[in-house]
């Protein structure tokens, strides 16, 4: 079955960087678009970045545009989210998703 496993979260100071990974299995990774989502405390889960199956086309929420970069390695069945210039408001649990499935999430906390 489809499995997605996120990793790379942690505690970082404002202005810092993190790179999240999403390891996928159970489907033909190169055939599907994937999305990074996040859910802040008390808020709904929201999509923040999407990448096409080929990896050529990307889209970002305005809140992360210019700071976050989504990418995927179809040989490693892994998607990434490079997060730079992190802000306290980026604090959330980050999930990857496709085909109606999400991983367990990884916590990102931005705090001094």
N, C-alpha and C positions, 0 to 999 in steps of 0.2 A: 504494500500500500504506500501511498504518498507519505514521505516523512521529511520534515524540515527541522533542522537543529541550528539555532542561533548561538553565537558566542562572540566574545570580545567586549562585552559591556564592562562598566566599572565606574569608579569615582574619578572625576577629572575637574581641574580648576577652570573657571571661565577663561575663554580664549584658547583652551587646549584642544587636543585632537584625540580621536579614537577611530579604530577601524573595526566594524562589525563584519562577521562572516555568517553565511547561511549555507549549511551543507545539506544537499538534497539527495533523495533516493526514492526509488519506487516508481519513477516515471522517466520519460525521455526528456531530460533537462533542456536540451538544445531546441526543443519544439515549443517551449512555452515562455510567455512573458512572466515576470515575477515582480512583486511589489514589496517594498518596505513600508511597514505601518508603525505607528507608535500610539501609546495610550498613557497619558499623564494622569496623575491621581484625580479622581472625580470627573474625568472627561471621557468622552467616547473615543474608541480607537479610530485613528485617521490615517489615510494613506499619505505618505510623504514623498515617495519616489518609486517610479516604475521603469522597468527596462524591457525592451522587446526581446523576443526569442533569440534573435541574432545578436543582440547586444548593441545594435547600431543606434536605436532610438531610445531616448530617455526623456522622462518628464518629472518635474519636481513641483511640490507645493511651494507657494510663495514664501512660506516661513523658513524654508531651508535652501532655496535657490541661491546659488553662488557660494554656498558654504559646504554643502554635502555633494558627494559624487557617488552614483550607483554604478556598479560594473558587474559583469559575470564572466566566469571562466567555464566555457562549455566542456572543456576536457576534464576539469576537476569537479564538475557538477556543484559549483559553489558560486554564490552571489556575495557581493561585498557592498558595504556602505562606508565610505571614507567621510568622516565628520570632522570638519575644521571650524575654528572660531566658535567653539561651543559656548552656549549661553545657558544661564540657569533655567530658562524656559524650555530648553531641550530635554530637561529631566523627564524621563518616561521609561516605560518598558517598551522595547523595540522588538517587533515581530517581522518575520518574512512570511509571505503568503503566495499561494497559487492554487488553482483548481479547487478553490473553496476550503483550503486547508491552511492552517497557521502552525508555526512552531510554538515552543513553550515560552519564548521570549527571553530577552536579556536586558537587565536593568542598566540604564545609563543615568548617572547622577552627576550633575554639574553644580559644583559648590566650592566656595572658597574655604 
